[in-house]
Amino acid sequence: MRRSAWWVNNRWWIARIAVLPLHLLVFAVVTFFLIRAIPGDPVLTVSDGDITPEQYAQVRASLGLDGSIFEQLARHIGNVLTLNLGDSLVSGRSLWEEFAYRMPFTLELVAIAIVSALLFSLAASWVIVFRPRNVIGRVLEGYARTAGAVPEFVWAVAAIFVFYATLRWAPAPLGRVDSDLSLPVPATGFPMLDAILRGQGDVAWSIAQHLVLPVIVLTIAQSAIVIKILIASLRDSIAAPPTLFRVASGAGRGTVILSAYRRAAPPAVTVIGLVVGNLIGGAVVIEGVFGIGGMGQYAVDAINANDVVAIQGFLIVVSVFTIGVFFVVDIVNMLLDERRRPGAGVAP
């Protein structure tokens, strides 16, 4: 009986962890066939078209494109399992080297945008729900109803036109730092953090200035859906018996609000997981518009150059990151709401 109860209480953790490799395998297979569907010949990309039939066969074999489709798929899965993403067809560098340099750029932007969107969503939901007659709250609720109707690139172009071209408040959208400065020597790989650690205050300030508009654009574009879900959950939570009991028992306003937010959080946390994925996709556009040079811009350059190896590696890395995000979302939801834990009501 005890062993059965232990399994019921812990099966969620075991099942979630055990299924992660399966999810990765599915993504690897899907990525393999997506890449094969891209028009063009990667062999001609490498050789610039000036190649003999014998050389063509050699290059094709070196890229793992020889043999049947099933043999190629088996090699691809083997490379994924051994963490061998290959080398870029254009630069000739290992994809791990390329990603190690560019990934921190994107993660820095996405992390700041996530924190900004979360804080903005919490503040906006508080005004909307607990200050319903406030004009700002009504405007924010109207904005939340759009739920991302305006895409990132529209906000980006509008922000550049208003704050750079017209008002001259923002720096030129041409990179991470001003043209007369250079990025710090990598220590952690994250430019702003490296500049702070190395005491380069002017560089850190320049990086921060260049990140303001991209972060604002991503926050505005992605927080609408979070606010929409959060205010709906909050209103349900406020009308729930536990909240009414706390009010009747004389609990403080702060205690009641925190309790309501805790019960309203799980649906919002799930949506935030989706938003993180959207931020990765949005970063592809934003990095191109603002010339940031992270993973998004790298993916665009790889597509333009028909570098199928780089595209394939990018998709795999993004899929692994996404799987990890949703795994964390599941954990956070279980911690926030014990009722969501399988076996929570089973006696030991």
N, C-alpha and C positions, 0 to 999 in steps of 0.2 A: 504493500500500500504506500509506504513511504517512497519507494523507488518510482511508483507510478506518479505520485504527486510531484516528485522532483522533476520528472520528465515534462509534465504538464506546465510547470512553472518556468522551465528553461527551454522548452522546445522552440519558442520564438527566436531566441538568440541563436540557437543551433541551426535552425532552418534558414534564417537570414544570412548567416555567414556561409553556410554550405552552398547556397544558391548563387553567391557572388561569382564564382568561376563560370557557372553556367551562363549567367548574363553576359560576362565578358566573351565567352565563346560565341554566343548569338551575335553580339556586336561585331566580332571578328569576321564571322561568315558574311553578315550583311555588308560590311565594309568591303570585303573581297569582291563581291559581285557588283557593288556600286562602282568601284574603281574600274572594273572590267567594262562597265557600260559607258565610260567616258570616251568620247570620240578622240581619234588620234592614235598614233603609234609611239610609245615611249622609246622604242629603239631609235627611231628617226630623230627624236628629241635629243638623245645623247650624241648621235653621230652627225647631226645636221643634214642628214639625207645623203651624204657622200660616203657610200659604203658598199662593199662587194657582198654578194650573197653569203660567202663564207664568214665574213666579218659580221654580217647581220645575224647569222645563226649563233655566233659566239657571244655577241652582246645580248641577244635574247636569252641565252642560257645563263649568262651572268646576272641577269635581272630576275631569274626564276620564272621566266615566261615560257620555257620549253616544257614539253610533255602535255598530257591531257589536262583538262580543267580540274579534274579531281586530284591529280598529282600536284598541280599548282596550289590548290586549296589546302592540301595536307602540308605542303611546305610553309604556306602562309600561317597556318595555325601553329605549326612548330616554332616558327620565328616569334610569334606573339607569346607563346608559352615560355620561350627562352629570353624574352625581352629584347629581341633583335629586330629593331625597326628598319635597319638598312641605312643606306647613304643617299643623300639628295642627288638627283640626277643633274641638277644645275650647278650646285656648289661643290659637290663631291665630298662634303663633310658629313660626318655621322649625324643622324637626326637627333640623337641624344645631346650632342654638342649644340646643335641649332636650338633645340627646345630649352636646354639649360640656360641659354643666353636670353631667349625671348619670353619664356614662360613667366618669369618674375615680373616682367613689364605688364603682362595681362592680368596676372593675379593681383598685383598692386592696385590696378585700376578697378578690377571687379570687387576686391575686398573693401575698398573705400566706398564704392557705389552701393554694396550690400548694406554696410553700416549706415550710410546716409539714407538709403531707402527705408531701412527698418526704423530709424529714429523719426524720419518724416512721417511714416505710416502710423507709428504710435502716437505722435503728437496730433496728427490730423484726426485720427479716430477718436481721441480724447475730446477734441474740440467739437466734433460732429455729434457725438453721443451725449456728452455731459454738458455741452453748451449749445443746445439745439436752436436757440434763438439768435445765436451769434451770426453776423453776416459772413464772417470768414468761414464759419462752419458750413453754411449753406453753399458757399462757393466751392469749398473742398469736396462736399458731397456731390455736387454737380460734376466736378472733375473726376471723382471716383467712378461715377456712372459711365464715363467714357471707357474705362477699363482697357487702356492701351490702344485706343482707336487711332491715335497718331503715332506712326512709326518713329524709330530713333533718328533716322537720317533727316526727317523733316524738322524735328526739334534741333538737330545738330546744325543744319544749314541756317535755321532761323536764329539760333544762338550766335553763330559766327557773324551773321549779318548785323545783328543788333549790337552785340557787346564788343566785337572787334572792328568790323568795317564802319559802323556808325558812331558808337560811343567811344571807341578806343580804350575800353576798360580792360579788355583781355589781351594777352599776347598773341602773336601770329600763330595760327594752328599749323605749325610746321615742325613739330617734333616734341621732344620731352623737355628741352631746355632752350634758352635763348641762343641765338647763333654765335654769340661771343663767348659762350661757356661750353664746357664738355661734361659728359656724364662722369661720375666718380669711378675710380677703379673698383671693379666688383669685389665685394666682400661677402655679402649675403646674396647678391644678385638683384635685390630690390633697390632701384635707383635712389629713391628718396631716403630710405633707411641708411643706405651706404653713405650718402652725402652727409647725413646727420652724424653718423658714427665717425666719419673722417673730419668732422669739424668744418665742412664746406657749407656754411650757412647760406651764401649767395646762391649756390647750386640747388640746395634744398628748397629755398624760397622760389626759385625759378621753376623747379619741377612742380611745386605745389600750385603755382599760378597756371601752369599749362594743364594741370589736371582738373581745375575748377569747372570749366565748361563741360568736359566729357562726363564728369561725375554728376553734374546737375542734369545733363541730358538723360543719362541712364536712370537717374533717380526719378525724374518726371515721367519718363516713358514706362518704367516698370512698377512704380509704387501704386498706381491706380487700382490694379486688381487686388493688391494686398489690402489696401484701405477698404475696398468694397467688401471683401470677405470678412475683414476684422470688424467692421461696424455691424454687419449682420449677425456675426457670432456674439458680439458684445450685447446687442439688444436682446438676443435670446438668453444670454447668460444673466443679464440684469433681471429678467422676468422669471428666472428659475427659482425653485424653492430654497436652495442654499443661500442665495443672495437675499431673498426676502426674510429668511430666518436671521441672517446677520444684521439686517436693518432693524428688525423687530427686537433683537436682543441688545440693541444699543451700540453696535460696533462702530468704530470711527469711519469717517468717509474714506480715508485712505485705505483702510483695511478692506472695505467693501469693494473699492475700485480695483485693488490688486487681486482680490479673489475673483472678481468678474473677468479680469484680463487673463488670469490663469486658466479658467475654464474655457475662455474664448480662443486661447492660443493655438490648440492643435490644428484646426482647419487653416489658420493663417500660416502656421509653420509649414504645412504641406504645400501651400501656395508659394511660400518663400523658396522652397526647394525647386519649384518650377521656374521661379524668377531667376534663380542662380543660373539655371540652364539657359534662360533667355538672355541673361547678361553676357554669357559666353558668346552666344550668337550675336548679340548687339555689339559686343566688342569688335567683332569682325568688321562691322560697318564703321563704328566710331573710330577705331584705330586708323582706318583708311582715310576718313574725313579729316582727322586731326593730326595725321602723320606720326602716330605714337610709335609704331614699329614693333608691336608685340606679336603674339601668336595669330591674331586675327589678320593683320597685314601680311604675315608670313604665309598664311593659307591662301589669301588672295593672289599673292605673287606666285605661289606654287601652281595655282589653277591657271593663271595667265601663261606660265611657262610649260604647262602640261607635265609637271613633275609629279607623276602618279605615286612615286614612293613617298614623297613629302606629304601629299594629300592623304594617303593611306595612313601614314603615321600620325598625322594631325587628328584624323577622325578617331583613331584608336585611343589616343591620349585623352581627347575630349570625352569619349564614351566612358573611360575608366573614371575620370573626374566626376562625371554625371552620376555614375553608379555609386560612387562614394558619397556624393551629396545626398542622394535619396536614402542611403543607408543611415546617414547621420540624422536625417529628418525622421525616420522611423524611431530611432533611439530617443530623440528629443520628445517626440509625441508620447512614447511610453513613459518617460520620466514625468511629463507634465500631467498625464491623466492615467492613473493606475488602472482604471477600468478598461483601458485599451490593451492591457497586458494579458495574453492568454493564460488562463489558470489562476488569475488573481483571486478568484473566489473559492479556490479549492483548498480544503483544510489539509494540513500536513498529516 
